[in-house]
């Protein structure tokens, strides 16, 4: 994740803390991670957050982790590669302590990670864990919002602006610092402010304002005719109130919350599910999962049940023992089987489409800016109708309306990338 903060909103204590102090610098995360790798780092941090300073290692079910991030749950090669990338990523901080003394430090983002028996175990260095746990340094962000982002630059800008939401402004960043935060430092192309503004700033601002719970507006400082610094004004996005999570004790007193916690669901995830889906819907899915045998990961299965609306097959009412009733019952049974098969087929198709679109996001993240522009122009040229083109302009490679065409397009470019290992 390029010089930016992480986040994670699936598995730990949601906290509304005091306003971020302007004289405290961000923890910069160096390295050019893909969008999915950035999301992985956020989920890992939130999973560990409650015990970040009290436990030396943290664990999470590997399939649940993969599913939450957007990987195929069987794609452990990608998960291993992403964990390796995080272990090779450097976190650096340079800030003032409480006595006003300067402190500089550096650490690998993950001190280690391993996969064994279906479990991911990982750790942060003690020094980095202390910094990440301090809410003045690092703001936890809702993973429900993070899933809306289709570009790494958009998510990076959101992460770096979100922690200043209560101060209303990021403060001025030199353009060199901003390029590092966006992961485009060292690029001759983005040394030009014209290119940086057109390809990074404007699209990223648009995605933040469209996809998140904050609204940002860039401002620029000039020296002569050259832009030298940038800052972002920040306010809440009134159109995104749906992303707010109730943090008071009311939710924690609900029986459905207590049941979720008893099933191993973390505090933050339990409250997010209740806020997102409603108490009755969550209780319905809890009852459904309770009736299923042999569930290895209750949290993962419950997450899927909530997302895909798993339901038990409708029971057939007892029929009168006469030939017509028996025939009608048999017909209903056959129809139900066909419906179940069709539902399962559609679910499998949705899952496979989601897997392939995740692959597409990873492929796009590996392309350089020139290649990305060429890819978009080539794809747009092949779209036949205005609606499809407009939807692609708005949603990019996450355009559900163009999903089949997107997958076919990238399958021609990178056919081996879609093999399900």
N, C-alpha and C positions, 0 to 999 in steps of 0.2 A: 504494500500500500504506500503510494508515494507520500512523502512527508505530510502526513495527515493523521487524524485520530481514528481509532477504531470505533466500534460500538458493539452492541449486542443486545438484542432485546428478547431473547427467548428464555433464558433460564436463571434470572437472579433478581436481587432486590431492586425494585424501582424506587428511585430517590429523587425527591424535589429538594435540592440543596440551595445554599445561599448563592448570591450572584457571583459569577466569575470575576475575579479581580484583574484589572487590565494589566497590572505589572507582572503577572505570572505568564511566562511563555508557554507555548504549546509543547507537547512532546512530539517531535518530528519523527515520522516513520519513513526511513529511506527505502528505496527499492521500488521497482515498477511491477506491482502485482496486478493480476487480472481482476476484473470485477468480481468474479466468484471467489477468488482468493481473498479479496478485501472483505467480502461478506463472511467468509469462513473465520477470519480473524476476529470479526465483531461477535459472532456467535460464541466462539471460544471464550472471549473475555467476559461476556455476560454470564455464561455458564459458571465461570469461576468467581464472579465478582463478590458474592456474599462471603466466600472463604478466601479471598485473594491474599490477605495478609496473615491468615491463621493456618492455612494448609500449604504444604510444600508442593503437592501435586494435585491435579484435578482430573476427573474422568467424565466421559460422556459416551453413551452408546454410539458406536460408529455409524450404524444405519440411520439412527435418529439424526445425528449430526449431518450426514450427507443429505438427508431429506430436507432438513431445515434450511440448508444453504442453497439447495437447488440441484445438487448432483444426483445422478442415478444412484439408488441405494446400494447397488452392486458394483459400482465403479470405484473400487478401492485404489486402482492405479492413479486416477485423478486425485483422489483424496490424499494419497501418499505424496504425490508431486506437490500438492498445495501446502501440505504440512512442511515439506522440505523447504519450500519457498519462504514460509514464515520463519523457519529457523535460521534462514540465511539473510533475513531482513534485519536491518539495524535501526534501533530506536535511540534517539539522541535528545537530551534536554539541556537547556541553558537558562537558568531562572534565578530569581532571588528567593532566599529562604525567609523565615519569619523575622530574622534579625537584619534583613537587608543585605546579607552576604551572597555573593554570586556562587552558584553551584552549576557545574557542568558534569554531565555523565553520559555514558554510552552503554548499550546492552543489546544483545540479540533479542528479537521480539519474543521468541519462544526459546527457553534454555534447552528444552528437549521435547520430543513428541514420539509416541510409539503406538502402534496398533497391535493388539494381541487379544485373541479370543473374542473378537467382535467389539472390543472396547478401545476407545482412544484415550490414552493417558498423556498428559502434557504438563508443562510447568513454565513459570516466568521466573526470571532472576529476582531475588529479594528486593534489590534496589528499584527495579522497574515496577514490581508489584506495588510497592509503596507509592510510587508516583501515579500509577494508574488508578489506585484506590481513592486518591484524593479528589473529591468532586470539584475542587477549584481548578484542578488541572485537566480533568477529563470528564466529559459529559456522556452519560449512557444514552443511546439513541434507540428508538423503537425499530426492531427488525421488521415489523409489519410495514413500516414506511420504507425501510431499506429495500424491500422486495420490489417496490415500484420503480426503482432506478434501472435503466438499461445501459448506462454508460459509467465507466469508472471515474471520469472527470466530474460528472454530475454528483455522484456519491461523495467524492473527495471534497468538493466544494461544500456540500451540505454538512459533512462532518466538521469541517473547519469553521463553518459559520454557526452551527447549532450551539456550540459551547458558549457563544457570545450573545445568545438570544435575550438574556436579561439585561445586558448592558446596551443593547440596541445597535451595536456597531462592532466590527472586528478590530477597529483601529487600522492604522496605515501599515500596509506591507509593501516593501520594495518589490518591484516586479521580479527580481531575481529570486526572492523568497517565495513569491506566488508561483513562479514556474516550478520550484522545487515541491511545493505543496500539491501541485497538479501532476507532478511526475513527468514534466516535459523539459526539465533543465538539461542542458547539454545539447539541445536540438537547435541547429542553425535556423531551421524553418520558423520555430517559435521565438527566436531572438527578435524577430520583427513583431512590434506591437500590433500591427495590422492583422497579421496572421493569428496571433495569440487571441486577439479580441474576437475575430470572426469564427475561429474554429474551436476555441476553448471557453472563453468567458461568456459569450452570448448563448451558445447552446447549453452550457452548464447552468447558467442563471435561469434559463427558460425551464430546464428540467427540474430544478429545485422548486421553482414557483408552481410548477404543474403537479409535482409528485409528492410534495412533503407538507409538513405542518408549519413551515415558516415561509415568509416572503422576503426576498432579498433584492437590493438595488445597488449596483456598483457605482462608485465615485472614483474619479481619477485626479491625481496631482501631476502637474507638468513642470518641467524646467525648460524654459524656452518653448520650443514647439514639440518637445519629446515628453511622452508620458513616462513618469518615473515610479509612481506609487499607485496602489489601488487599495480601497477599503470597501466594505459592504455594509449598508444599512440593513438592519434586520428587524422584522416585526412578525407577530403571529399571523398565520394565514387563516382568515375567517372561513374559507371554504373547506378547510381540512380539520374541522373540529372533531370529525369522526376518529381521528388518530389519538385523541386524548385518552389517557387511561386514568380511571379513578384511583387516586392514591390514598384516600382516607380509609379509616378502619371499617367503613360500612361493608365493603366487599369482603373483607377478611372475616366478617361475622356470618356470612352466608354459609349454609350447609353445603352448597355445591362447591364453594371454595375449599372448605375443610375436606370434602371428599377428594377433590383434586390433589390437595397436599398429601393426603393419606396414600394416594396412588403414586406418589413420587414426583408430582409436577411441582416445579419451583414456584416460589411466591410470585415473581413477576409474570411468568408465563400463565399461571392460573388467573391472575387479574386481567391480563391481556385477553385471554380467551373469553372471559365473562364480559368484558367491555365490548369486544368485537362481535360476539355471537349472541349474547344474551343468556340469562340464567337458565331459562327453560331448555333452550337448544343444547347447552352444554350438559345439562342433567340427562337429557335424552340420549346423548352420545355416550355418557358414562354408563347408563343402563345397557346400551347396546354392547359396549366393549366388555362389560361384566359378564354378559351372556356368551361370549366367545371363548372357546377353550384353546389352550396351548399358545397364548400370546406371549412372545418373548420380550417385547419392549412395549409396556403399557403406554408410556408417554408417546412413543412414535406412532403406535397404532391409533391412539386417541387423537393425535394431531391429524392423521390421515382421515379419520372418521369425521372430524369437524370440518376439514377442508372439502372433502368429497361427499359429505352427507350420507354416510353409510346408514342403511336401514335394514332391519330384519325382514325376511320375506313375509308377505301377508299370509296369515293363516286361512285355511279353507274351512268354512263353517260346516258342521256336520250336516249331511244331506239325508233326506228320507230314503229308506231302502227300497227304491223303485227304479226300474231301468232308466227312465228319463233323467231322474235326479243323479243317478250314478254316472250316466253319460255326460251330463252337464258338468259334474264335478271333475271328471277326467279331462274334459275339454278345458276347463279353467286351469287345471293343473298343468296341462301341456302349454297353455298360453303363458302361464306364470314361468314355466321353465324357459320358454323362448324369450320372455321379457328379461329374466335373470341373465340368460346368455347374452342378450343384446346389451344389457347394462354392463356386464362384465367386459364385453368386447369394447364398448365405448370407453369404459374406465381404462382399459389397457391401451386403447388408442390415445386417450388424453395423456396417460403417463408416458407413452413413447414419444408423443409430440413434445411434451414438456422436457423430456431428456434431450431430444434433438435440438430444441431451441436453446437449452443451456449450453450444449456443445457449440452452437452458433455464436452465443455470447462470448465464449472462451476464444473461438477462432477470431472473432472481430477484435478482441482485446490484444491479440498478438500482432495485428497488422499495424504498419506505420500509418501516419495521417494521410499520406498521399494514396496509399493502397485503399484505405477506408473510403476516401472520397470517390475513387475509381469504382470500388465495389458498389457503392450506393447508386452512382450514375448508371452503371451497367444494369443493376437490378431494376431501377426505375424505368429504364428504357424497355424492359420486357413486360411491364405491367400494362394491361389492356384498357383498364377503365379508370376514370377520374377518382372514383371513390377509393379504390385500392391505392392509388398514388397519394391521395390526401391522407389516408390512414397511415401509410408508411412514413410520410413527412412528419406526422405527429408522434408516432410511436417507434419509428426506426425498426431495428431487427426484432423487436418484441411485438410487432404488429400481428395480432391474432387473426385479423381478416386475411392477411397474406401469409399465414403460417406455412401452408403447403408449398407455396411458391418459394418462400424463403428457404425451407429445408431442401427443396429440389435444386435451388440455385447453389447453395453451399455444398450439396452432395456432389455436384459436378466439379466444384473447385477442390474439395477435400473429401473424396469418397471414403477413405479409410477412417476419417475422424468420427464417423457415425456408427462404427462397429461397436456393438454392446459386448464388452469383454466380461 
